[in-house]
């Protein structure tokens, strides 16, 4: 997709936003691509302020990255939403087209698939998901593309279980829910995707099996999590939240700038450097 030379601004929006690595990744991409005139900012924006913020953007804006709590709130403000984003009712990428339309997409889902593929995971016959939040629905959508059998979601409440089952039906996944108290059994799956907040899986670290398969832990700061560290020590493959962050950002850069391929390695190195400095 070619983009107008007049467009050269982008930013990440959310609340809280100070921790976001997106500016580091996108700016590294601009430098590697020779886009010296491009800028990428970071703005603290909540749901109530989002409509006015978008309305006030000028023609120089190419796109926005969105984090919580804006991924669903932005949808009514858009002219078009991709099938991928609509499948989980979550938009993390907005591109402003040359003809003035606002187009929403979700790069988390293909980002998960790409991060797994980079680690040699093209397809699995079953999987486990730890957690039931917004990231869990994206994980289910990614698994719909690569998992040929049952997915078991480990959750803390009947309400969360019902919500995950609804996502399973919507995404046409063979989904079963289980109680969080039984989450240790998840660790024996060919692919475990942990979508929980920091500290939530620490108690599971002691239950990692002797020959674990693949763990995808969506956290990246602090890293490694207790679970990821034990998993790696036992010889299992570990995919990190930074892997996801970089792969989804690669797709955002390509959509916003019209330049492909985006510089994956340069973006990852910038992210690693920034995390090491924290």
Backbone as JSON, one array per atom type, in Angstrom:
{
  "sequence": "XXXXXXXXXXXXXXXXXXXXXXXXXXXXXXXXXXXXXXXXXXXXXXXXXXXXXXXXXXXXXXXXXXXXXXXXXXXXXXXXXXXXXXXXXXXXXXXXXXXXXXXXXXXXXXXXXXXXXXXXXXXXXXXXXXXXXXXXXXXXXXXXXXXXXXXXXXXXXXXXXXXXXXXXXXXXXXXXXXXXXXXXXXXXXXXXXXXXXXXXXXXXXXXXXXXXXXXXXXXXXXXXXXXXXXXXXXXXXXXXXXXXXXXXXXXXXXXXXXXXXXXXXXXXXXXXXXXXXX",
  "N": [[0.85, -1.19, 0.0], [0.75, 2.06, -0.99], [1.61, 5.21, 0.45], [0.66, 8.61, 1.06], [3.06, 11.25, 0.77], [2.61, 13.31, 2.45], [1.81, 12.36, 4.86], [3.12, 11.7, 7.96], [3.09, 11.27, 10.66], [2.55, 9.43, 13.66], [1.28, 7.58, 16.51], [1.01, 6.12, 19.82], [-1.81, 5.39, 21.77], [-3.43, 5.33, 24.95], [-4.27, 4.27, 28.33], [-3.06, 3.31, 31.36], [-0.1, 4.77, 29.79], [2.58, 5.33, 29.9], [4.45, 3.29, 30.14], [4.72, 2.13, 27.68], [6.34, 0.43, 25.02], [6.08, 0.94, 22.39], [6.78, 3.47, 21.07], [9.61, 3.25, 21.0], [10.0, 0.99, 19.36], [8.73, 1.7, 16.91], [10.05, 4.07, 16.2], [12.63, 3.08, 15.84], [12.17, 1.55, 13.6], [11.53, 3.57, 11.71], [13.99, 4.87, 11.54], [15.64, 2.84, 10.48], [14.4, 2.47, 8.05], [14.92, 4.8, 6.77], [13.24, 6.94, 7.13], [13.35, 9.73, 8.01], [11.81, 11.99, 8.45], [9.59, 11.16, 9.76], [7.56, 10.88, 12.72], [6.83, 9.54, 15.97], [4.63, 9.43, 18.55], [3.43, 9.46, 22.01], [0.53, 9.23, 23.85], [-1.48, 9.92, 26.64], [-4.59, 8.82, 26.82], [-7.93, 8.39, 27.58], [-11.05, 6.51, 27.42], [-13.21, 8.37, 27.3], [-12.04, 10.66, 26.24], [-11.23, 9.94, 23.74], [-12.83, 10.23, 21.23], [-12.75, 13.05, 20.68], [-10.01, 13.48, 20.51], [-9.28, 12.03, 18.19], [-10.82, 13.36, 16.28], [-9.56, 15.8, 16.12], [-7.18, 15.4, 14.82], [-4.82, 16.13, 12.27], [-4.2, 16.2, 8.61], [-1.68, 15.19, 8.38], [-1.41, 12.92, 9.83], [-0.74, 9.48, 9.94], [-1.36, 7.11, 11.25], [-2.51, 5.23, 14.18], [-1.55, 3.49, 17.12], [-3.21, 1.43, 19.4], [-3.81, 0.82, 22.81], [-5.0, -0.7, 25.87], [-7.49, 1.32, 27.49], [-8.73, 1.26, 24.97], [-9.21, -0.35, 22.75], [-11.67, -1.46, 22.09], [-13.35, 0.68, 22.35], [-12.76, 2.39, 20.26], [-13.96, 1.44, 17.98], [-16.65, 2.34, 17.13], [-15.92, 4.78, 16.04], [-14.76, 4.45, 13.6], [-14.45, 4.04, 10.0], [-14.18, 1.68, 8.73], [-13.6, -1.72, 9.55], [-11.35, -4.35, 9.89], [-11.73, -7.86, 9.04], [-10.31, -9.47, 10.77], [-9.99, -7.88, 13.1], [-12.69, -7.47, 13.71], [-13.44, -10.02, 14.41], [-12.71, -10.41, 17.04], [-13.65, -8.19, 18.21], [-11.89, -6.03, 18.68], [-9.64, -3.47, 18.18], [-6.37, -2.63, 17.46], [-4.93, -1.07, 15.84], [-5.07, 1.78, 13.85], [-5.42, 3.11, 10.69], [-5.08, 5.98, 8.76], [-6.39, 6.71, 5.78], [-5.44, 7.9, 2.46], [-7.66, 8.97, 1.28], [-9.12, 9.88, 3.37], [-10.41, 8.08, 5.08], [-10.96, 6.16, 8.1], [-9.45, 3.33, 9.11], [-9.66, 0.32, 10.83], [-7.7, -2.24, 12.38], [-6.48, -5.42, 13.63], [-3.48, -6.26, 14.77], [-2.43, -7.88, 16.66], [-3.32, -10.53, 16.55], [-2.35, -11.8, 14.04], [0.23, -11.23, 14.78], [0.77, -12.88, 16.99], [0.64, -15.37, 15.72], [2.79, -15.08, 13.9], [4.95, -14.75, 15.67], [4.99, -17.26, 16.93], [5.49, -18.85, 14.69], [8.06, -18.02, 14.04], [9.44, -19.3, 16.01], [9.27, -21.87, 15.18], [6.77, -23.04, 15.39], [4.24, -24.07, 13.61], [1.86, -25.4, 13.54], [-0.37, -26.94, 15.85], [-1.76, -29.72, 17.69], [-3.29, -29.45, 19.91], [-3.97, -27.13, 22.61], [-3.39, -24.92, 25.43], [-4.83, -22.23, 27.23], [-4.05, -19.75, 29.49], [-5.92, -17.75, 31.5], [-8.42, -15.16, 30.81], [-8.85, -12.68, 29.69], [-8.75, -9.7, 27.58], [-6.52, -10.21, 25.95], [-6.58, -12.93, 25.86], [-8.72, -13.53, 24.16], [-7.66, -12.72, 21.71], [-5.6, -14.56, 21.58], [-7.1, -16.91, 21.29], [-8.19, -16.42, 18.76], [-5.88, -16.49, 17.23], [-5.15, -19.14, 17.67], [-7.21, -20.35, 16.34], [-6.29, -20.36, 13.8], [-4.1, -22.06, 13.81], [-4.37, -24.32, 15.42], [-5.43, -27.61, 15.47], [-7.03, -29.16, 17.05], [-8.45, -29.58, 20.34], [-8.8, -26.73, 22.49], [-8.03, -25.72, 25.7], [-9.19, -23.56, 28.14], [-8.12, -22.0, 31.03], [-9.61, -20.62, 33.77], [-10.8, -18.19, 36.22], [-13.41, -17.8, 37.11], [-16.95, -18.52, 36.83], [-18.26, -16.73, 35.22], [-16.2, -15.74, 33.57], [-15.55, -18.11, 32.3], [-17.86, -18.62, 30.82], [-17.74, -16.47, 29.09], [-15.4, -17.04, 27.64], [-16.21, -19.39, 26.38], [-18.14, -18.36, 24.69], [-16.51, -16.87, 22.97], [-15.11, -18.98, 21.85], [-17.12, -20.33, 20.4], [-17.8, -18.33, 18.6], [-15.43, -18.05, 17.17], [-15.21, -20.5, 16.11], [-13.88, -22.64, 17.41], [-12.79, -25.62, 18.99], [-13.45, -25.58, 22.07], [-12.8, -25.95, 25.52], [-13.51, -25.17, 28.89], [-11.77, -24.81, 32.02], [-11.25, -24.97, 35.58], [-9.25, -22.52, 37.29], [-7.89, -23.58, 39.43], [-7.02, -26.01, 38.59], [-4.95, -25.49, 36.9], [-2.34, -26.43, 36.71], [-2.34, -28.71, 35.16], [-2.46, -27.72, 32.63], [0.12, -27.24, 31.83], [1.15, -29.37, 30.54], [0.39, -29.34, 27.94], [0.89, -29.2, 24.31], [1.25, -26.58, 23.47], [1.28, -23.76, 25.43], [-0.37, -20.84, 26.22], [0.1, -18.07, 28.03], [-1.8, -15.55, 29.29], [-2.06, -13.86, 31.38], [-1.9, -11.33, 34.06], [1.12, -9.85, 35.52], [2.75, -11.93, 37.83], [0.63, -13.7, 38.17], [0.96, -16.32, 37.28], [3.04, -17.28, 38.77], [2.93, -19.17, 40.83], [2.65, -21.5, 39.47], [5.09, -22.26, 38.53], [6.58, -24.19, 39.88], [5.4, -26.51, 39.04], [6.13, -27.15, 36.49], [6.59, -29.5, 33.93], [9.01, -32.17, 33.44], [9.84, -32.33, 30.77], [8.96, -29.95, 29.09], [6.88, -28.46, 26.5], [6.08, -25.95, 24.47], [5.96, -22.63, 25.62], [4.14, -19.68, 25.48], [4.4, -16.69, 26.73], [2.78, -13.77, 27.34], [3.76, -11.57, 28.66], [6.34, -9.05, 29.11], [7.75, -7.38, 30.73], [8.14, -7.34, 34.09], [10.83, -9.48, 32.95], [12.53, -12.61, 32.76], [9.33, -14.15, 33.5], [8.52, -16.04, 36.47], [7.46, -18.49, 35.69], [8.25, -18.67, 32.97], [11.04, -18.66, 33.28], [11.54, -21.08, 34.69], [10.49, -22.85, 32.85], [12.18, -22.53, 30.64], [14.59, -23.34, 31.85], [14.13, -26.03, 32.1], [14.35, -26.85, 29.55], [12.34, -26.26, 27.75], [10.69, -24.61, 24.96], [10.43, -21.09, 24.73], [8.38, -18.38, 24.07], [8.24, -14.92, 24.06], [6.54, -11.99, 25.45], [7.72, -9.79, 24.29], [8.42, -10.75, 21.79], [5.87, -10.97, 20.64], [5.09, -8.26, 20.79], [6.91, -7.01, 19.07], [6.41, -8.31, 16.6], [3.71, -7.63, 16.11], [4.01, -4.9, 15.94], [5.64, -4.63, 13.7], [3.82, -5.21, 11.65], [2.1, -3.05, 12.01], [3.79, -0.87, 11.37], [4.26, -1.38, 8.67], [1.68, -1.08, 7.62], [1.08, 1.59, 8.27], [3.15, 3.13, 7.13], [3.38, 2.2, 4.56], [5.59, 0.9, 3.7], [7.4, -2.04, 3.16], [9.45, -4.97, 3.61], [9.04, -4.32, 7.14], [11.69, -3.48, 9.46], [12.38, -5.99, 11.25], [14.49, -7.11, 12.9], [15.97, -4.84, 13.72], [14.02, -3.49, 15.15], [13.45, -5.3, 17.2], [15.94, -5.39, 18.54], [16.09, -2.75, 19.45], [13.95, -2.74, 21.24], [14.8, -4.68, 23.11], [17.08, -3.39, 24.12], [15.91, -1.13, 25.32], [14.35, -2.33, 27.31], [16.35, -3.51, 28.85], [17.48, -1.29, 29.94], [15.71, -0.41, 31.79]],
  "CA": [[0.0, 0.0, 0.0], [1.52, 3.3, -1.02], [1.05, 6.25, 1.3], [0.98, 9.98, 0.69], [4.24, 11.81, 1.42], [2.16, 14.3, 3.42], [1.56, 11.7, 6.12], [4.4, 11.36, 8.59], [2.94, 11.22, 12.12], [1.81, 8.31, 14.26], [1.42, 7.59, 17.97], [0.28, 5.12, 20.58], [-2.74, 5.98, 22.73], [-3.95, 4.41, 25.96], [-4.2, 4.74, 29.7], [-1.82, 4.11, 31.38], [0.67, 4.64, 28.56], [3.99, 5.69, 30.1], [5.31, 2.11, 30.05], [4.66, 1.55, 26.33], [7.56, 0.31, 24.21], [5.76, 1.2, 20.98], [7.61, 4.52, 20.46], [10.96, 2.72, 20.76], [9.97, 0.07, 18.21], [8.36, 2.4, 15.67], [11.13, 5.01, 15.84], [13.73, 2.27, 15.31], [11.79, 1.19, 12.23], [11.66, 4.75, 10.85], [15.41, 5.12, 11.32], [16.16, 1.8, 9.59], [13.77, 2.64, 6.73], [15.31, 6.09, 6.22], [12.09, 7.85, 7.2], [13.8, 10.72, 8.99], [10.8, 13.01, 8.7], [8.47, 10.57, 10.5], [7.6, 10.95, 14.18], [5.9, 8.62, 16.64], [4.44, 9.93, 19.91], [2.74, 8.65, 23.02], [-0.46, 10.12, 24.47], [-2.38, 9.38, 27.65], [-5.95, 9.09, 26.35], [-8.93, 7.45, 28.06], [-12.2, 6.29, 26.52], [-14.03, 9.58, 27.14], [-11.33, 11.67, 25.45], [-10.8, 9.41, 22.44], [-13.48, 10.82, 20.05], [-12.24, 14.41, 20.42], [-8.6, 13.36, 20.11], [-9.22, 11.6, 16.8], [-11.41, 14.4, 15.43], [-8.65, 16.95, 16.01], [-5.96, 15.04, 14.1], [-4.69, 16.73, 10.95], [-3.94, 15.32, 7.47], [-0.33, 14.63, 8.45], [-1.43, 11.69, 10.62], [-0.8, 8.23, 9.17], [-1.99, 6.03, 11.99], [-2.45, 5.15, 15.63], [-1.54, 2.22, 17.83], [-4.11, 1.56, 20.55], [-3.74, -0.17, 23.87], [-6.15, -0.61, 26.75], [-8.78, 0.64, 27.32], [-9.29, 1.87, 23.76], [-9.3, -1.26, 21.61], [-13.07, -1.64, 21.73], [-13.98, 2.01, 22.33], [-12.5, 3.09, 19.0], [-14.68, 0.84, 16.84], [-17.7, 3.2, 16.57], [-15.34, 5.98, 15.43], [-14.07, 4.05, 12.38], [-15.22, 3.85, 8.77], [-14.02, 0.3, 8.28], [-12.89, -2.59, 10.49], [-10.94, -5.59, 9.21], [-12.33, -9.1, 9.52], [-9.52, -9.95, 11.92], [-10.36, -7.08, 14.27], [-14.1, -7.71, 14.01], [-13.61, -11.37, 14.98], [-12.54, -10.33, 18.5], [-14.16, -6.86, 18.61], [-10.77, -5.29, 19.27], [-8.78, -2.79, 17.19], [-5.16, -2.06, 18.05], [-4.26, -0.31, 14.79], [-5.92, 2.61, 13.0], [-4.71, 3.74, 9.58], [-5.81, 7.05, 8.1], [-6.11, 6.55, 4.35], [-5.27, 9.15, 1.72], [-8.97, 9.55, 0.95], [-9.76, 10.37, 4.59], [-11.12, 7.09, 5.88], [-10.3, 5.6, 9.28], [-9.55, 1.88, 8.96], [-9.17, -0.37, 12.01], [-7.23, -3.61, 12.21], [-5.9, -6.03, 14.82], [-2.22, -6.92, 14.4], [-2.04, -8.81, 17.72], [-3.63, -11.91, 16.17], [-1.28, -12.3, 13.17], [1.5, -11.11, 15.5], [0.93, -14.12, 17.77], [0.94, -16.44, 14.75], [4.14, -14.85, 13.37], [5.92, -15.02, 16.73], [5.08, -18.71, 17.07], [6.13, -19.39, 13.48], [9.48, -17.73, 14.15], [9.99, -20.31, 16.9], [9.06, -23.19, 14.6], [5.43, -23.57, 15.66], [3.33, -23.79, 12.5], [0.57, -26.04, 13.8], [-0.42, -27.82, 17.03], [-3.01, -30.49, 17.72], [-4.07, -28.99, 21.06], [-3.32, -26.0, 23.28], [-4.0, -24.43, 26.66], [-4.76, -20.79, 27.42], [-4.17, -19.34, 30.89], [-6.51, -16.43, 31.57], [-9.63, -14.96, 30.02], [-9.03, -11.26, 29.4], [-8.76, -9.27, 26.18], [-5.46, -10.88, 25.21], [-6.99, -14.33, 25.68], [-9.55, -13.65, 22.96], [-6.75, -12.67, 20.57], [-4.91, -15.85, 21.56], [-8.03, -17.87, 20.69], [-8.29, -16.14, 17.32], [-4.64, -17.0, 16.63], [-5.22, -20.6, 17.71], [-8.16, -20.79, 15.3], [-5.52, -20.49, 12.56], [-3.0, -23.03, 13.85], [-4.65, -25.48, 16.27], [-6.37, -28.52, 14.78], [-7.85, -29.88, 18.02], [-9.07, -28.9, 21.47], [-8.16, -25.7, 23.28], [-8.58, -25.65, 27.06], [-8.94, -22.26, 28.77], [-8.15, -22.08, 32.49], [-10.17, -19.34, 34.19], [-11.03, -18.08, 37.66], [-14.82, -17.63, 37.48], [-17.94, -19.05, 35.9], [-18.54, -15.67, 34.26], [-15.11, -15.75, 32.59], [-15.67, -19.35, 31.54], [-18.94, -18.43, 29.84], [-17.25, -15.53, 28.09], [-14.47, -17.76, 26.76], [-16.97, -20.31, 25.53], [-18.76, -17.56, 23.62], [-15.47, -16.59, 21.98], [-14.83, -20.24, 21.16], [-18.19, -20.56, 19.42], [-17.7, -17.3, 17.56], [-14.22, -18.29, 16.37], [-15.3, -21.88, 15.62], [-12.81, -23.4, 18.05], [-13.18, -26.68, 19.92], [-12.98, -24.99, 23.32], [-13.28, -26.41, 26.82], [-13.0, -24.35, 30.0], [-11.44, -25.53, 33.24], [-11.03, -24.08, 36.71], [-7.87, -22.11, 37.49], [-7.29, -24.46, 40.44], [-6.45, -27.15, 37.87], [-4.09, -24.94, 35.84], [-1.08, -27.18, 36.57], [-2.46, -29.69, 34.08], [-2.25, -27.0, 31.36], [1.54, -27.19, 31.5], [1.51, -30.56, 29.74], [-0.1, -29.15, 26.56], [1.94, -28.93, 23.32], [1.42, -25.13, 23.44], [0.61, -23.06, 26.52], [-0.34, -19.39, 26.06], [-0.23, -17.4, 29.29], [-2.27, -14.19, 28.98], [-2.41, -13.3, 32.68], [-1.05, -10.23, 34.53], [2.36, -10.19, 36.21], [2.61, -12.64, 39.09], [-0.51, -14.62, 38.22], [1.36, -17.71, 37.02], [4.25, -17.62, 39.52], [2.72, -20.38, 41.63], [2.68, -22.68, 38.59], [6.46, -22.54, 38.11], [7.04, -25.43, 40.49], [4.72, -27.66, 38.44], [6.56, -27.35, 35.1], [7.01, -30.89, 33.75], [10.42, -32.38, 33.13], [10.1, -32.09, 29.35], [7.88, -29.09, 28.61], [6.88, -28.2, 25.05], [6.25, -24.53, 24.15], [5.23, -21.64, 26.4], [4.06, -18.31, 24.97], [4.01, -15.82, 27.84], [2.6, -12.46, 26.69], [4.43, -10.5, 29.42], [7.73, -8.76, 28.73], [8.38, -6.56, 31.75], [9.5, -7.89, 34.15], [11.1, -10.71, 32.21], [11.47, -13.59, 32.53], [8.44, -14.5, 34.59], [8.96, -17.27, 37.15], [7.06, -19.63, 34.87], [9.11, -18.71, 31.79], [12.4, -19.02, 33.69], [11.57, -22.51, 34.98], [10.22, -23.54, 31.58], [13.43, -22.48, 29.88], [15.58, -24.15, 32.56], [13.81, -27.43, 31.85], [14.57, -27.14, 28.14], [11.2, -25.96, 26.89], [10.76, -23.41, 24.11], [9.7, -19.96, 25.31], [8.1, -17.21, 23.25], [7.97, -13.85, 25.04], [5.68, -10.87, 25.07], [8.46, -8.9, 23.39], [8.26, -11.33, 20.45], [4.55, -10.54, 20.17], [5.07, -6.81, 20.63], [7.68, -6.67, 17.87], [5.74, -8.79, 15.39], [2.51, -6.84, 15.83], [4.47, -3.56, 15.55], [6.1, -4.75, 12.31], [2.64, -5.1, 10.79], [1.62, -1.67, 12.11], [4.69, 0.0, 10.6], [4.02, -1.62, 7.24], [0.39, -0.49, 7.24], [1.08, 3.05, 8.42], [4.12, 3.79, 6.25], [3.34, 1.66, 3.21], [6.91, 0.33, 3.41], [7.54, -3.42, 3.62], [9.18, -5.4, 4.99], [9.56, -3.51, 8.25], [12.96, -4.04, 9.94], [12.12, -6.79, 12.45], [15.66, -7.25, 13.77], [16.29, -3.53, 14.31], [12.98, -3.18, 16.12], [13.64, -6.17, 18.37], [17.14, -4.93, 19.26], [15.73, -1.5, 20.15], [13.1, -3.13, 22.37], [15.65, -5.35, 24.11], [17.91, -2.36, 24.73], [15.07, -0.31, 26.18], [13.97, -3.11, 28.49], [17.54, -3.7, 29.67], [17.79, -0.01, 30.59], [14.69, -0.11, 32.81]],
  "C": [[0.89, 1.24, 0.0], [0.82, 4.34, -0.17], [1.49, 7.61, 0.82], [2.2, 10.48, 1.45], [3.86, 12.82, 2.49], [1.96, 13.69, 4.8], [2.88, 11.25, 6.75], [4.32, 11.32, 10.11], [2.14, 10.0, 12.54], [2.05, 8.37, 15.76], [0.7, 6.4, 18.56], [-0.56, 5.85, 21.62], [-3.18, 4.91, 23.73], [-3.87, 5.04, 27.32], [-4.17, 3.55, 30.66], [-0.98, 3.84, 30.13], [2.17, 4.85, 28.74], [4.94, 4.51, 29.9], [5.48, 1.6, 28.62], [6.01, 1.56, 25.63], [7.32, 0.67, 22.74], [6.59, 2.33, 20.37], [9.02, 4.05, 20.13], [10.98, 1.87, 19.5], [9.71, 0.82, 16.9], [9.47, 3.37, 15.24], [12.34, 4.27, 15.29], [13.44, 1.86, 13.87], [11.97, 2.38, 11.28], [13.13, 5.01, 10.53], [15.98, 4.11, 10.32], [15.62, 1.95, 8.17], [14.15, 3.97, 6.07], [14.18, 7.11, 6.21], [12.36, 8.91, 8.27], [12.77, 11.76, 9.33], [9.62, 12.48, 9.53], [8.67, 10.73, 12.0], [6.55, 10.01, 14.76], [5.82, 9.03, 18.1], [3.71, 8.97, 20.81], [1.81, 9.59, 23.78], [-1.32, 9.35, 25.46], [-3.8, 9.79, 27.27], [-6.87, 8.0, 26.9], [-10.1, 7.36, 27.09], [-12.96, 7.59, 26.26], [-13.37, 10.6, 26.23], [-11.01, 11.22, 24.03], [-11.5, 10.06, 21.23], [-12.92, 12.2, 19.69], [-10.8, 14.36, 19.94], [-8.51, 13.01, 18.62], [-9.75, 12.69, 15.86], [-10.44, 15.55, 15.17], [-7.37, 16.64, 15.24], [-5.96, 15.62, 12.69], [-4.33, 15.73, 9.87], [-2.55, 14.7, 7.49], [-0.29, 13.29, 9.21], [-1.63, 10.46, 9.75], [-1.51, 7.13, 9.92], [-1.8, 6.13, 13.48], [-2.33, 3.7, 16.06], [-2.41, 2.42, 19.08], [-3.87, 0.43, 21.54], [-4.95, 0.01, 24.77], [-6.27, 0.8, 27.32], [-9.49, 1.02, 26.02], [-9.6, 0.9, 22.63], [-10.74, -1.52, 21.15], [-13.75, -0.28, 21.55], [-13.82, 2.71, 21.0], [-13.4, 2.61, 17.87], [-15.8, 1.73, 16.29], [-17.18, 4.44, 15.84], [-14.72, 5.7, 14.07], [-15.02, 3.9, 11.2], [-15.21, 2.4, 8.32], [-13.23, -0.47, 9.34], [-12.58, -3.9, 9.79], [-11.68, -6.79, 9.81], [-11.63, -9.6, 10.77], [-9.91, -9.21, 13.18], [-11.8, -7.34, 14.69], [-14.29, -9.05, 14.71], [-13.46, -11.36, 16.49], [-13.01, -8.98, 19.05], [-13.08, -6.05, 19.29], [-9.87, -4.76, 18.15], [-7.56, -2.25, 17.92], [-4.39, -1.19, 17.05], [-5.3, 0.47, 13.99], [-5.03, 3.25, 11.94], [-5.62, 4.79, 8.96], [-5.44, 7.04, 6.62], [-6.0, 7.91, 3.67], [-6.6, 9.79, 1.36], [-9.79, 9.88, 2.2], [-10.51, 9.36, 5.42], [-10.27, 6.62, 7.06], [-10.53, 4.08, 9.25], [-8.9, 1.2, 10.16], [-8.77, -1.8, 11.71], [-6.74, -4.12, 13.56], [-4.65, -6.78, 14.39], [-1.73, -7.85, 15.5], [-2.22, -10.26, 17.26], [-2.6, -12.46, 15.18], [0.09, -12.18, 13.82], [1.79, -12.34, 16.34], [1.33, -15.26, 16.84], [2.37, -16.31, 14.23], [5.2, -15.14, 14.42], [6.1, -16.52, 16.96], [5.8, -19.33, 15.88], [7.64, -19.17, 13.53], [10.19, -18.75, 15.05], [9.67, -21.74, 16.44], [7.71, -23.8, 14.84], [4.49, -23.15, 14.54], [1.92, -24.3, 12.79], [0.69, -26.9, 15.06], [-1.75, -28.56, 17.02], [-3.86, -30.21, 18.95], [-3.3, -27.87, 21.75], [-4.07, -25.66, 24.55], [-3.81, -22.93, 26.74], [-4.97, -20.51, 28.9], [-4.71, -17.92, 30.92], [-7.68, -16.27, 30.61], [-9.89, -13.49, 29.71], [-9.0, -10.96, 27.91], [-7.7, -10.0, 25.36], [-5.82, -12.34, 24.96], [-7.86, -14.5, 24.44], [-8.7, -13.56, 21.7], [-5.98, -13.98, 20.44], [-5.81, -16.92, 20.94], [-8.13, -17.68, 19.19], [-7.05, -16.62, 16.59], [-4.67, -18.53, 16.59], [-6.2, -21.15, 16.68], [-7.44, -21.01, 13.98], [-4.53, -21.64, 12.59], [-3.28, -24.29, 14.66], [-5.74, -26.35, 15.64], [-7.3, -29.24, 15.74], [-8.34, -29.0, 19.14], [-8.17, -27.83, 22.09], [-8.84, -25.67, 24.64], [-8.19, -24.32, 27.67], [-9.13, -22.4, 30.28], [-8.49, -20.7, 33.05], [-10.55, -19.38, 35.66], [-12.5, -17.99, 38.05], [-15.73, -18.22, 36.42], [-18.27, -18.02, 34.82], [-17.48, -15.64, 33.16], [-15.18, -16.99, 31.71], [-16.73, -19.22, 30.45], [-18.49, -17.51, 28.72], [-16.3, -16.21, 27.12], [-15.19, -18.74, 25.86], [-17.67, -19.57, 24.4], [-17.73, -17.23, 22.54], [-15.15, -17.85, 21.18], [-15.85, -20.53, 20.07], [-18.06, -19.58, 18.26], [-16.53, -17.56, 16.61], [-14.16, -19.7, 15.82], [-14.13, -22.73, 16.1], [-13.43, -24.47, 18.95], [-12.64, -26.3, 21.3], [-13.63, -25.64, 24.53], [-12.72, -25.5, 27.89], [-12.76, -25.24, 31.22], [-11.15, -24.52, 34.34], [-9.54, -23.77, 36.89], [-7.15, -23.01, 38.5], [-6.61, -25.67, 39.8], [-5.43, -26.73, 36.82], [-2.77, -25.69, 35.67], [-1.15, -28.17, 35.41], [-2.26, -29.03, 32.71], [-0.82, -27.1, 30.89], [2.01, -28.39, 30.69], [1.05, -30.44, 28.29], [1.07, -28.89, 25.61], [2.25, -27.43, 23.19], [0.6, -24.53, 24.57], [0.75, -21.56, 26.25], [-0.82, -18.76, 27.35], [-0.57, -15.95, 29.01], [-2.58, -13.41, 30.25], [-1.47, -12.16, 33.09], [0.18, -10.74, 35.27], [2.06, -10.84, 37.55], [1.56, -13.72, 39.12], [-0.11, -16.08, 38.03], [2.57, -18.14, 37.85], [4.11, -18.94, 40.28], [2.77, -21.65, 40.79], [4.11, -23.12, 38.24], [6.97, -23.88, 38.66], [6.44, -26.67, 39.89], [5.13, -27.9, 36.98], [7.07, -28.78, 34.93], [8.47, -30.99, 33.31], [10.78, -32.12, 31.69], [8.98, -31.24, 28.77], [8.0, -28.82, 27.1], [7.13, -26.72, 24.8], [5.36, -23.66, 25.03], [5.29, -20.3, 25.69], [3.52, -17.47, 26.1], [3.95, -14.4, 27.31], [3.23, -11.31, 27.47], [5.84, -10.27, 28.89], [8.46, -7.91, 29.75], [7.59, -6.68, 33.05], [9.61, -9.21, 33.41], [12.44, -11.27, 32.64], [10.53, -13.7, 33.73], [8.98, -15.76, 35.26], [8.65, -18.49, 36.3], [7.97, -19.77, 33.65], [10.53, -19.15, 32.13], [12.51, -20.51, 33.96], [11.37, -23.33, 33.7], [11.5, -23.64, 30.75], [14.5, -23.36, 30.51], [15.36, -25.64, 32.32], [13.87, -27.79, 30.36], [13.4, -26.88, 27.22], [11.42, -24.71, 26.06], [9.9, -22.31, 24.72], [9.59, -18.83, 24.3], [7.66, -16.11, 24.2], [7.0, -12.81, 24.52], [6.39, -9.89, 24.17], [8.39, -9.42, 21.96], [6.94, -10.89, 19.84], [4.55, -9.05, 19.87], [5.77, -6.4, 19.34], [6.94, -7.1, 16.61], [4.48, -8.0, 15.07], [2.9, -5.43, 15.39], [5.0, -3.55, 14.12], [4.92, -4.56, 11.35], [2.06, -3.69, 10.84], [2.48, -0.72, 11.28], [4.42, -0.16, 9.11], [2.72, -0.98, 6.78], [0.44, 1.04, 7.26], [2.0, 3.74, 7.42], [3.99, 3.36, 4.8], [4.65, 1.05, 2.77], [7.01, -1.07, 3.99], [8.74, -4.07, 2.91], [9.72, -4.4, 6.01], [10.77, -4.22, 8.85], [12.81, -4.76, 11.29], [13.31, -6.8, 13.41], [16.01, -5.94, 14.47], [15.28, -3.16, 15.38], [13.15, -4.02, 17.38], [14.84, -5.7, 19.2], [16.84, -3.65, 20.06], [14.89, -1.81, 21.38], [13.91, -3.78, 23.47], [16.51, -4.34, 24.86], [17.12, -1.52, 25.71], [14.67, -1.05, 27.44], [15.17, -3.3, 29.43], [17.88, -2.44, 30.47], [16.8, 0.32, 31.7], [15.14, -0.58, 34.2]]
}
